[in-house]
Amino acid sequence: MTGFGAFPLANKIIVVTGGGSGINLAFVRQALDLEARVVVADLRLTAEAQDLVDTSPNAVFKKCDVADWKDLQNLVGTAVQEFGDVPDVYVAGAGVFEPLWSSFQGDTETERYAQVDINVNHPIKLTRIAIRELGNKKKKGVVLITGSVAGLRGEYAVALYCATKHAITGFVRSMKNAQSMNGVKVVAVAPGKVHTPMWTEDDDKLKQFNYDAGRANTPDEVAAAMVDLIVEERYTGGTILQMTKSGTRVVEDNWVQT
């Protein structure tokens, strides 16, 4: 497949994991404003998200544990049942930031790091689902994964989180050719600090990372960049779009001389 082109959201079916709050809820709202139909996937909805789903005929909530691959696959069935077709756009937005129950520093000696399941395995599996479902329908589509500037650098205090976001950077770049070979554009947004409850409701993080609201993007700003990544032809497969208060930039792919 060649010639992907622009990808306007009107009448598109979109699945958004983590859509119940924060950046992803802002994206859901903007997508609905652009006349998309949206499956909002999350463990639960905030009051704001619940109101949006209740008042929009083009939004439906589906409870989803992104660490459970069956739940991810079931999102496709929900889209077909509610909107008549498989999703055109798959937004892997759910993620966690170094929670005590799944961190490197506070390892509880359980069998696995849930942060890796949520931040890495879930977007990779959702991408695989997208390529399979879109291919079966001979449709082109987009996968957008929420990365982070933490995937472009390192920070000892949140080593595992940085590792998960570096994994996303590498995965998205590796999926560049999915656009030409499968008709699926795989891209990522890499925001810095964003004014969401993940920061504002955690006093320890505010102090540890010197959080300054004046230097944080709003969820709406990041969501607008996500829309652009999906819609605009200039953003091709493999693009990592860094988003900070200083502006946006496409992160150049590093190369190794052999």
Buried (B, 14 or more C-beta within 10 A) or exposed (E): EEEBEEBEBEEBBBBBBBBBBBBBBBBBBBBBEBEBBBBBBBEEBBEEBBEBBEEBEBBBBBBBBBBEBEBBBBBBEBBBEBBEBBBBBBBBBBBBBBEEEBBBEEEEEEEEBBBBBBBBBBBBBBBEBBBBBBBEEEBBBBBBBBBBBBBBEEEEEBBBBBBBBBBBBEBBBEBBEBBBEBBBBBBBBBBBBBBBEBBBEBEEBBEEBEBEEEEBBBBBBBBBBBBBBBBEEEBBBBBBBBBBBEEBEBBEEEEEEE
